């Protein structure tokens, strides 16, 4: 007699991703996604829904300042050339704003 196998439907399985700088696994919604769009542009994906190849970085500032290098982004996103210094600085600024906003929300919830 065959028993029923557990259905995946209805389970709350958390999606894990790895930070490309520190290689620490974390839940997808706690990481910041950098996406290479279909047009080949790089952008920060706040919602995790943009189509394209994605790479993840944690909200740890040291990952963005020290461990995050254009070559690691190039390898993760399968880019032909590393991002230009201007693109890289723009991504870092957007991510810093997201991190600061997230920290402000967390502080507001704890008070």
C-alpha positions, -999 to +999 in steps of 0.1 A: +000+000+000+013+034-010+012+063+015+006+098+005+037+120+002+037+154+018+027+182-006+050+212-009+020+233-014+009+250+017+043+249+033+061+281+042+096+274+028+120+303+031+141+310+000+178+312+009+204+331-011+241+338-006+258+372-003+284+375-031+308+394-008+309+375+025+293+342+012+269+341+041+236+324+034+205+344+044+168+346+036+161+362+003+140+390+017+168+401+040+193+406+012+196+434-014+193+422-050+213+436-078+198+428-112+211+428-147+181+437-168+172+424-202+186+456-217+220+449-199+217+477-173+224+472-136+199+482-110+189+476-074+157+455-072+138+465-040+110+440-045+128+410-059+105+409-089+124+425-117+133+401-146+169+394-152+200+378-137+203+387-100+231+387-074+225+393-037+244+413-010+236+414+027+228+447+045+262+446+062+279+479+053+313+462+053+302+439+025+293+469+004+325+488+012+352+461+014+340+428+000+319+439-029+341+444-059+332+448-095+348+415-105+325+395-081+295+413-096+308+406-131+311+369-124+277+367-106+257+385-132+276+370-162+287+404-175+312+407-204+329+437-188+329+448-151+306+477-143+321+511-148+332+531-118+301+554-123+277+524-124+294+509-094+292+541-074+255+546-083+246+510-072+265+515-039+247+548-032+213+533-039+221+503-017+233+525+011+200+544+010+181+512+011+202+500+041+197+532+060+159+532+053+157+496+065+177+504+097+154+534+104+123+512+100+138+486+124+146+512+150+111+527+147+096+492+153+116+485+184+107+517+202 
